[in-house]
Amino acid sequence: MAHSAILLLALAILAHLIADFILQTDVIAEAKAAPDGRAWRGLGIHAGIVAVCLLPFVAAYGPRGLGYLIVVAVAHGLIDRTKVILNRRAVTADAPPPSVSGAASAEAAAAPDAPGDRAWTPVPAALFLADQAAHFVVLLAGASVLLLGQPTQAAWGDVLNAVGAHLLPVSHQLQAVIVLVVLLDLAIVNVRGGFFLVGTLLAPRGFAGGSAQGPERVGATIGILERLIVCVLVLAGQAAAIGFVVAAKTLARFRQLDDRHFAEYYLVGTLASVTLALSTSLVALAAISAALR
């Protein structure tokens, strides 16, 4: 793949990740999932954020970039709306039947909904992955059809060259920019994207926002560090050492693994976290290797 194509796709993914995982607040996410008119307001605000993140493509490609912005922003809103509807149906369909006993009903309502509970379902996490996959398909397909191989605006190239000469004083600037953007993509996916994926998987009926408290915040931080270490090991060609990372984490939780509920919770979270970090690191490594050839 040509260097310009790799950079184009990496920048498109970066714009999406910034819009979805950095600029989208808990308030916007909750509004999108609301059952009333707030949902469309939330979707409109989020689609507007996506459009703002894609403005550099308009500056670089002119009318074609504007077309790309419109297609991606509109598709983003429709995909998110579809995910909200499917998630709501899945949660309703899998909800446990109400108990005739008041005490039993209160106990069921207070019970945790996580791996190890009969009420738990992986469907919301699967929909999260499907939602992201659909976004990436639109991003990459739109870029391939509208932008790939097209010349950029002369003024855009002049600005990039002027800025790049100061920020990246290296002889091969294009390769350096590609590596930088790919690493940013990898970091956002594993820090923010991984947080939401694992949080949704472990507590699919709850809202996986960014305001975890107490032990949950500590566990989320451990997961982030775990994924970043896996990424570094893969990029450094030391993937075999990942086993030591998982072993060290397991050793710290050894006594708690006697609890079946916690053991299932721990295994699901750890396997999802490591799988995400390993798979995204391999993709990033392939992109970086192609860029450095």
Beta strands, then each sheet from edge to edge (+ up, - down):
end
